[in-house]
Each structure stands twice: as structure tokens, then as C-alpha cells.
Amino acid sequence: MANKPKINSSINGHEYYRTRVTVGYDAKGKPIRKNFYGTSKSDAEAKKKKYLKDIESGLNPDLTTHSLDMSVYTWLWNIEKSSGNKSSSFERYEGIYRNYIKGTELGRLTISEIKKIAIQKYYNELRASGKSISQVTNLHKLLNKFFGYAETEGYIVKNPCRGIKIAKENEEDLIDDSDSVIETFTTDEINTIVESLGHEKLRYIVMFALLTGLREGEILALEKTDIKNISTVKINKTLRTVKIYETEEKYHYEMKATRPKTKSSNREVPLPEILLSDLKKLEKLVAEEKLKLGPAYEENNLLFPSISGTYIDAKNLRRSWERALKSAGVGYKKFHALRHTYATRLFENGASILTVSRLLGHSSIKTTEIYTHVLEGIKAAEVECLNNMFKKV
């Protein structure tokens, strides 16, 4: 039941009009009342009226005074972290919160104050400061998920992210950082590298990358059972180093096989016949390592295990790769150049852009168009076939 305004209530020596309303009862049956203060009778009544109206509309007015910063932080650590989603998702969300919400002008706004225009303005500012479409899109996904939760719980009336348009990615934005520079190896360089590696495990990893086009993380996450009928490899995971939180302040890093970022990364890739003999040699090498280490060896059924049977750390792979190139006398290129070499050779031998896109696991053919320099040369050569339509005079 609401009370009539009481004149001359005193707070910190100042005189106010006060009114209050019963919002519920505690465990002992005593009423729980909420006070509203105003500089005038109408001011106090207006605040109470708004509160009651918010209650009727399904809004939880007591929680709307929380800042976006505080609200997202609470949601992340108390709701999202215990939702059962993979740890890499929480790690990504936590990073987005820390970099784009915590301590920002938008983050200081109370969630009831945030309108669509404020979010759009912030996105525009991020783009103007040099942030990519991908970074802004990831922030939008997080905010949309949080505000969807807040709307469902009655903290806000409407999700302000709903209907916001993110500019479409251009070709530059579609390219991963690892794909931004197209580096490939010549046939002579490849043969030199492989021959210099001999019977090392790195040799078989390099051969696998060259003949399947898999990403580094996809290769390191492979299990023996992912090789199907000795003719194809199934890709449905990737190895990542993820941050594992023990508490909000204490965390450590672990290597984990996680689901790929996009559905298109889940695919099957044919294995060239030349690779099959190398896989048999690899199996023999792994058996020798297992025998040598004895009980200390950890059996994880990995296709490319470390000498102790665990995942190979990507950093260690890159160090080994750098040493191998130096030893072979071949100029340094990233390990990812093996993937570029795979795609380039396919194009040079007549594979369609759709085929290559699917084999690489690209989410869009536009991403595959980073190989334009190769495609242009192929198109020019293919057009020459039109000369055969006419009889030579």
C-alpha cells in the first residue's frame, strides 16, 4: 500500500518530501517498504509513480541503476561462466568486456539509460579509432547476448542492440591476420625443406600441412580416429591455448581442443596417396617414442603427439619450424605459408574457387579471393581456349 507524501522529512540536514510504497514482506511477515524523496510533493509522487509503472511493465527498477560495466561483469562471472559453454567462449567474452566495456564511457552508463543510439555511436567511434569490423561485431554479439538476458530477467524493457546494423565486412576485414600476406614456397624450396628434415616428426607435420591445407591448430588437434578409411581426414576441432579461471583473480593456461569458430571449418579433406606412406612412418616413429618413454608416456590417441604423448605446443612447433628453415637454407616464412602453398597449387592445377574454399574451410568464397593474383593468371590462360572456336586461316 502506498503512503501519502510526508512533508519535511530530513536527510543529512536537508528537508524533503517523502512517500513510500510496500514492495513485499520479509520472512517474518514484516512489510518491506521503499522510500521516494523529492524536493516537492509532486516530485516525490512522480518518482513513486514511475517505480510502480516500471513494476507493472515487468521492469525491475532496483537493478536499472547498475552501470553496464558492473552489470556485464556480474553477468559474466555469475551467469555466463556457469552456463556450461566451452571455456574458450568465456575467455573471449571476458577479453571483450575488459577491452571494450570496462572503464569506457559506455560502460559507465546505467543499463536503463543505454539506448540504441549510444551503442551505435560507440561502434562508430571504435571503427574511427582503427578497430576492425570483426572486433566491433564481436563486441556487438556480447552486448546483444547480455541485453537479451537483461530483458528476459526484467532489468530492462527492451534490448537496445536489437535492430542495430553492423557494416558488412569488406575484403580486408574478411581476411584473418594469418592470411593477410600470401606467402608460398616454390617446389624446390619444399623439396629442400622436407629432405633436410629426414625422419623427424616435423617432416610429417609439414607434409600433412602441404597436402591437406589444414590450419596449424587443426593439425595439432587431430586424433588417429579422424583419419577415415585411409582416404580422408575429418576436421571438427582445433587446438587452442585457453585461459582457465580458478577464481576471478587466479587463472592458468591450458591447451585444449575446442570446436572451430565457424561451421564451414567442420569438413572432410581427401588425403593424397603420397601422404599415406608418410603416415605409416609417423606411426612407427610415435611407437618408438612411446616405447622409449615407457610408463611416463601419456596415451591420448593423437595423430601428432609430443614425445610424451601430449599435445604439441604451437609455440614449440613454430620454434622447430624456424630452426628447420634456417638449417635447410630456406628464407623464413610463417608455418601458415604451407596452407597458402596448398591452395595456390590447387588453383594452378585447375581447381575451382568453390572447391578450394570448401577444402580450406573458409566461411565465404570472398575469403578465398585473397588468391586473386593466382586466379587472374589462370583466367588469362583459360581464355586462350576460345581461340579454338575458329578455323585457322
Secondary structure, DSSP 8 states (H G I E B T S, - for coil): -B---EEEEEETTEEEEEEEEEEEE-TTS-EEEEEEEESSHHHHHHHHHHHHHHHHTT--TTTTTSBHHHHHHHHIIIIITTS---HHHHHHHHHHHHHHTTTSHHHHSBTTT--HHHHHHHHHHHHHTT--HHHHHHHHHHHHHHHHHHHHTTS-SS-TTTT-------HHHHS-GGGSS-----HHHHHHHHHHHTT-HHHHHHHHHHHH---HHHHHH-BGGGEETTTEEEE--EEEEEEEESSSS-EEEEEEEE--SSGGG-EEEE--HHHHHHHHHHHHHHHHHHHHHGGG-----BSS--TTSS---HHHHHHHHHHHHHHHT-----TTHHHHHHHHHHHHTT--HHHHHHHHT-S-HHHHGGGHHHHHHHHHHHHGGGGGGS---
